[in-house]
Amino acid sequence: MSFAWVLGFFLVIFLFSGCSGSGPSNLGGEDNRLAPCPSSPNCVTSQSDDERHRIDPIRFSSSPAEAMDRLKKVVRRMERTTVVSEISNYLHVEFRTFLGFVDDAEFYLDESQKVIHLRSASRVGYWDLGVNRRRMESIRRAFGEK
């Protein structure tokens, strides 16, 4: 067995075992607000005043229940997705990349504003190469399609 093979084996084990990280403790929202993004660029939220992290919420014109059902259908069609928790106005989803990294996404439905606020952040690392933003934009587009 060559040294390169052994090194490669342990590198793969390290990558796949340490990618998911532990679940964040600040999820779930408080006072109708999702958790703010950390200073790292691997997070977006519709409730941020910081342009680097800011993303538009999902707007809806249907009933809140219909909007949430539609959102759940969109999310469940996506690959490597696990719904962690859901209540009438909140949804927490884990998105796993093909390398095993986990991103946590939250959706909070604000009935009075007729919007679904969203937040998506990587569990580990600093850069996400825009993955969280692109995923949330993709969800917004799919939500708007009939």
C-alpha positions as CSV (number, residue, x, y, z in Angstrom):
1,M,0.0,0.0,0.0
2,S,1.5,3.3,-1.0
3,F,1.7,6.4,1.2
4,A,-0.3,8.4,-1.3
5,W,-3.2,5.9,-1.2
6,V,-3.2,5.9,2.7
7,L,-3.1,9.7,2.8
8,G,-5.9,9.9,0.2
9,F,-8.0,7.4,2.2
10,F,-7.7,9.4,5.4
11,L,-8.4,12.7,3.6
12,V,-11.6,11.3,2.2
13,I,-12.7,10.0,5.6
14,F,-11.8,13.4,7.1
15,L,-13.8,15.3,4.5
16,F,-16.9,13.2,4.8
17,S,-16.9,12.9,8.5
18,G,-16.4,16.5,9.4
19,C,-18.5,18.2,6.8
20,S,-21.9,18.2,8.5
21,G,-20.9,19.8,11.8
22,S,-23.3,19.9,14.6
23,G,-26.7,21.6,14.2
24,P,-26.7,25.3,15.1
25,S,-28.4,26.3,18.3
26,N,-29.7,29.7,17.1
27,L,-32.4,28.4,14.7
28,G,-36.1,28.7,15.1
29,G,-36.5,32.4,15.2
30,E,-37.5,34.7,18.0
31,D,-40.0,37.6,18.0
32,N,-40.8,37.0,14.3
33,R,-37.2,37.2,13.3
34,L,-34.8,34.6,12.0
35,A,-31.3,34.6,13.4
36,P,-28.9,37.1,11.9
37,C,-26.1,36.0,9.7
38,P,-22.6,35.7,11.1
39,S,-19.9,37.9,9.6
40,S,-18.8,35.2,7.1
41,P,-20.1,35.4,3.5
42,N,-21.7,31.9,3.6
43,C,-25.2,33.0,4.8
44,V,-28.1,35.0,3.4
45,T,-31.3,36.2,5.0
46,S,-34.2,38.3,4.0
47,Q,-34.2,40.1,7.3
48,S,-30.7,41.6,7.0
49,D,-29.9,45.2,6.6
50,D,-26.4,44.2,5.4
51,E,-26.4,44.1,1.6
52,R,-23.8,41.3,1.6
53,H,-26.2,39.0,3.4
54,R,-29.5,40.5,2.2
55,I,-31.8,38.5,-0.1
56,D,-35.5,39.2,-1.0
57,P,-38.2,37.3,0.8
58,I,-40.7,35.1,-1.1
59,R,-43.9,37.1,-1.7
60,F,-47.3,35.3,-1.9
61,S,-50.9,36.3,-2.7
62,S,-52.6,33.0,-1.7
63,S,-53.7,32.0,1.8
64,P,-50.8,31.4,4.3
65,A,-51.6,27.7,4.4
66,E,-51.5,27.4,0.6
67,A,-48.2,29.4,0.5
68,M,-46.6,27.1,3.1
69,D,-47.8,24.0,1.3
70,R,-46.4,25.3,-2.0
71,L,-43.0,26.0,-0.3
72,K,-42.9,22.5,1.2
73,K,-43.5,21.0,-2.3
74,V,-40.8,23.1,-3.8
75,V,-38.3,22.2,-1.1
76,R,-39.1,18.4,-1.0
77,R,-38.5,18.2,-4.8
78,M,-34.9,19.2,-4.2
79,E,-32.1,16.7,-4.0
80,R,-30.4,15.7,-0.7
81,T,-33.0,17.6,1.4
82,T,-34.3,16.8,4.9
83,V,-37.1,18.6,6.5
84,V,-36.0,18.9,10.2
85,S,-39.0,20.7,11.6
86,E,-42.2,22.3,10.5
87,I,-45.1,24.2,12.0
88,S,-47.8,26.3,10.4
89,N,-45.5,29.3,9.8
90,Y,-42.0,27.9,10.0
91,L,-39.9,25.4,8.2
92,H,-36.3,24.2,8.9
93,V,-34.6,22.3,6.2
94,E,-31.1,20.7,5.9
95,F,-29.6,20.7,2.4
96,R,-26.6,18.4,2.0
97,T,-24.1,19.0,-0.8
98,F,-22.7,16.1,-2.8
99,L,-19.5,16.3,-0.7
100,G,-21.6,16.0,2.5
101,F,-21.6,19.6,3.7
102,V,-24.8,20.7,5.4
103,D,-26.5,24.0,5.0
104,D,-29.4,25.0,7.2
105,A,-32.3,26.8,5.7
106,E,-35.2,28.4,7.5
107,F,-38.4,29.8,6.2
108,Y,-40.7,32.0,8.4
109,L,-44.1,33.0,7.0
110,D,-45.2,36.5,8.0
111,E,-49.0,36.5,7.4
112,S,-49.4,40.3,7.9
113,Q,-46.8,41.2,5.3
114,K,-47.7,38.3,2.9
115,V,-44.0,37.2,2.7
116,I,-42.0,34.2,3.6
117,H,-38.7,35.3,5.1
118,L,-35.8,33.0,4.5
119,R,-32.3,32.3,5.9
120,S,-29.7,29.9,4.6
121,A,-26.3,29.3,6.1
122,S,-23.4,26.8,5.9
123,R,-22.7,24.9,9.1
124,V,-19.0,24.8,8.6
125,G,-16.4,26.9,6.7
126,Y,-16.2,30.5,5.7
127,W,-16.9,30.6,1.9
128,D,-19.7,28.9,0.2
129,L,-19.1,30.2,-3.3
130,G,-22.6,31.7,-3.4
131,V,-24.3,28.3,-3.0
132,N,-26.8,29.4,-0.3
133,R,-27.8,32.5,-2.3
134,R,-28.3,30.6,-5.5
135,R,-30.3,27.9,-3.7
136,M,-32.7,30.5,-2.1
137,E,-33.1,32.3,-5.5
138,S,-33.9,28.9,-7.1
139,I,-36.5,28.2,-4.4
140,R,-38.1,31.7,-5.0
141,R,-38.2,31.1,-8.7
142,A,-39.8,27.6,-8.3
143,F,-42.3,29.0,-5.8
144,G,-43.4,31.6,-8.4
145,E,-44.0,29.0,-11.1
146,K,-47.4,27.6,-11.6
